[in-house]
Each structure stands twice: as structure tokens, then as C-alpha cells.
Amino acid sequence: MTNLFTRIKNTITADLHEALDQKEKQNPIAMLNQYLRECEQETDKVRKLLERQYILKDEFTREYHQAAELANKRKHQAEVATRAGETDLSDFASAEYQQYTDRTRRIEVSLEQVGEQIRDLERKYEEMKHKLKDMHLRRMELMGRENVTRANHRINQVLDTHTYSDQSYSKFKEIENYLERLEHQVNSSFYRNTIDARIAQLEKEMKFEESKSI
């Protein structure tokens, strides 16, 4: 039964890897984005663990100060009870003092461990952030190169009439013909309006000259 489940698991894993490979071949940038999101999630997990360690360190620090304060208090009380001849009270205060002293030593060790863990997590967290930033930059570089490649591919398709579809090429040809017709109309209108304005100006000047000679 175990071997059967193992084979089923291996088959499912192989199918999953094959599907991922196909997806990567179809759209490598999309797969890269997915991997980056996963890295971002892992980095965020480390950040949260680091925050928890900070909180834990604060709690240990409070416990340490509280235990140290109570230890000093019980030590003083034991001394007072001893001077007063209160043996039972002195023994109780001394036992309490020893317990709180042992607790402070134990917390000191824990604080040192937490401090080392925090420093290790901080180092790893910073490394992960730098690596993540580098991967984002590399993705941008790859996207830039991919965009240029796609653009050049499309440009080559447009310029090469042998590989580009007749329908798409005819659309460009139709636009070129329209631009030529439009340019011709604009030029004709410009010249016509210019000639009309010039003739009108000449007629005005001639009439002015005739009126002066009368």
C-alpha cells in the first residue's frame, strides 16, 4: 500500500513538473513573476519571525528586570529578618532570593540566545531583501530584452511582405494610399487658396492704380 501511494505521489509530482515546464516555455516571464511572488512571501515570513523575536526579547527583558528587582528585595528582607532574629522569615526570604537569582541567570541565558537568533535572522532577512531586489532588477532587464525582441519580431513581420499576412499588409497599403490621397487634397487646396488670394491681391492693386490715373 505504501508503494502504491508513493507511485501515485511520484506520478502527480511528475505531471505537475511537466505542466510547470510547459507553462514556463509558453510564458517564462509569468513563471518568473510567480517565483518572485513566492520569494516575497518567504521574505515576509522571515520578517514576521523577526518581529516575533523582538517581542520575545522585550518580554524576556521585562521578566529579567522583574526577577532581579524581586531578588534584591528578598535579599534585603532576609538581611532585615536575620538582624531581627526571625529565623523562619529569614529562611523564607533567602529561599525566595535564591529562586529569583536562579531565574535571572536563566533569563540571561535565554536573552543571549534570543539576541543571537535576532542577529542571525536580521542578517538572513537583509540578504533575502538584497537578493529579492537583485531578482527584481534582473526581471526588469529580461522584460526589457523580451520587449525589444518582440518589437523587432513584429517590425520584421510588417516590413517583410513575404512572411506577413496579405490582409495585414494590405491594411498598411490602404493606409499609405489614403495618406497619399489626403496629402494630394491638402496640397491642391493649399495651392488653390494661395492662387485665389494672390489673384485677388493683384486685382486690388490694379484697381488702385487705375483709380489713381483718373
Residue pairs with C-beta under 8 A, 6 or more apart in sequence:
20 31
23 30
23 31
24 31
29 139
29 142
29 143
29 146
32 139
32 142
33 139
36 132
36 135
36 136
36 139
39 128
39 131
39 132
39 135
40 132
42 128
43 125
43 128
43 129
43 132
46 121
46 124
46 125
46 128
47 125
49 121
50 118
50 121
50 122
50 125
53 114
53 117
53 118
53 121
54 118
56 114
57 111
57 114
57 115
57 118
60 107
60 110
60 111
60 114
61 111
63 103
63 107
64 104
64 107
64 108
64 111
67 100
67 103
67 104
67 107
68 100
68 104
70 96
70 100
71 97
71 100
71 101
71 103
71 104
74 93
74 94
74 96
74 97
74 100
75 93
75 97
77 89
77 93
78 90
78 93
78 94
78 97
81 87
81 89
81 90
81 93
82 90
156 163
157 163
157 164
158 164
158 168
158 169
158 172
161 169
